[in-house]
Amino acid sequence: MAADAAGELEGLAGFLREYRAGGYAVQQVREAVCGGCAGRHFNVMADDDAGCVRRICVACGGASYVADSADHVDEADLGECACPCGGEEFAVAVGLALRGDGEVRWVSVGLRCLRDGSLGVYADWKIDYSPTAHLLELA
């Protein structure tokens, strides 16, 4: 199973790096892991316009917001993410484009459908404040 998880992350990380949200290179990719049970499969709700993503662990139901999404939830209209195949369970990774000083410039949330393996970026947004070190741990 560890090899499968590593393969899921590797493919998703490569996809996020090629996507280049905002035209910026992704320097870091963080895999989403449930803080409650260490699960790696999620239902995901997103509002790309508001820059808000919430992930819900399939195993334990624990929910958390990605990056600074909790700051934008009041203006967000979260919708459930679904793959074109109908799948609604995903492996999740967060791509981070950094400024020259190491601060986060852009966040991209990539999903791999657990049903058919399709990859997609379901939300991405610009970060226009500092400091941003806390975002590195909020995949």
C-alpha positions in Angstrom: 0.0 0.0 0.0 2.9 2.4 0.7 4.1 2.0 -2.9 0.6 2.7 -4.2 0.4 5.9 -2.1 3.8 6.9 -3.3 2.8 6.3 -6.9 -0.4 8.3 -6.4 1.5 11.3 -5.0 4.3 11.1 -7.7 1.8 11.2 -10.6 -0.3 14.0 -8.9 2.9 16.0 -8.1 4.1 15.8 -11.7 0.7 16.9 -12.9 0.7 19.9 -10.5 4.2 20.9 -11.6 3.1 20.8 -15.3 -0.1 22.8 -14.6 1.8 25.9 -13.5 -1.2 27.8 -12.0 -0.9 31.5 -12.5 2.1 30.8 -14.8 4.3 30.0 -11.8 6.5 27.0 -11.3 5.5 24.7 -8.4 8.4 24.2 -6.1 6.7 22.1 -3.4 4.0 19.6 -3.5 2.4 18.4 -0.2 0.2 15.3 0.1 -3.0 15.7 2.1 -3.0 13.4 5.0 -5.8 13.3 7.6 -4.6 14.6 11.0 -7.1 12.2 12.8 -6.4 8.9 11.2 -3.6 9.4 8.6 -6.0 8.6 5.8 -5.2 9.7 2.3 -8.6 9.4 0.6 -11.0 12.3 0.7 -14.3 13.8 -0.5 -13.6 17.4 -1.5 -15.6 20.6 -1.6 -14.3 23.6 -3.5 -15.0 27.1 -4.6 -12.3 28.1 -7.1 -13.5 31.7 -7.3 -13.2 32.2 -3.5 -10.0 30.2 -3.2 -11.5 27.7 -0.7 -11.2 24.0 -0.5 -12.4 21.6 2.3 -11.4 18.0 2.4 -13.3 15.3 4.3 -11.5 12.0 5.2 -13.3 9.0 3.8 -12.0 6.8 6.6 -12.9 8.9 9.7 -15.0 11.8 8.5 -12.4 14.4 9.8 -12.6 17.6 7.9 -10.0 20.4 7.3 -9.4 23.3 5.1 -6.6 23.5 2.6 -4.0 26.3 2.9 -5.8 29.5 3.9 -9.2 28.3 2.8 -10.7 28.8 6.4 -10.1 32.5 6.0 -12.4 32.6 2.9 -15.1 30.1 3.9 -17.6 32.9 4.7 -17.6 34.2 1.1 -17.3 30.7 -0.5 -20.0 28.7 -2.1 -18.5 25.2 -1.7 -19.6 22.5 -4.1 -18.8 18.9 -4.0 -16.0 17.9 -6.4 -16.7 15.0 -8.8 -14.7 13.4 -11.6 -16.3 13.2 -15.0 -16.5 9.4 -14.4 -18.8 10.1 -11.4 -16.2 9.3 -8.8 -16.2 11.5 -5.7 -13.3 10.1 -3.7 -9.8 11.5 -4.3 -6.2 11.5 -3.3 -5.3 15.2 -2.7 -2.1 17.2 -3.1 -1.3 20.9 -2.8 1.1 22.5 -5.2 2.9 25.6 -3.9 4.6 28.2 -6.1 7.0 30.2 -4.0 8.4 33.7 -4.4 12.2 34.3 -4.3 12.1 34.9 -0.6 10.4 31.5 0.1 6.9 33.0 0.7 4.0 31.2 -1.0 2.8 33.0 -4.1 0.2 30.5 -5.5 -1.7 27.5 -4.2 -3.0 24.7 -6.5 -5.2 21.8 -5.3 -4.8 18.7 -7.4 -7.0 15.6 -7.2 -6.6 12.1 -8.4 -9.9 10.2 -8.8 -9.8 7.0 -6.9 -12.2 5.4 -9.4 -10.5 6.0 -12.7 -7.2 7.7 -11.8 -8.0 10.9 -13.7 -6.0 14.0 -12.6 -7.3 17.5 -12.3 -6.7 20.9 -10.6 -10.0 21.8 -9.0 -8.9 25.1 -7.4 -6.0 27.5 -7.5 -5.5 30.9 -6.0 -3.0 33.7 -5.5 -1.5 34.5 -2.1 -0.9 38.2 -1.8 0.3 38.5 1.8 3.2 37.6 4.1 4.2 35.7 6.1 3.0 32.5 4.6 5.1 29.8 6.3 2.0 28.4 8.0 0.5 27.5 4.6 3.2 24.9 4.0 1.7 22.6 6.6 -2.0 23.1 5.6 -2.4 20.6 2.8 
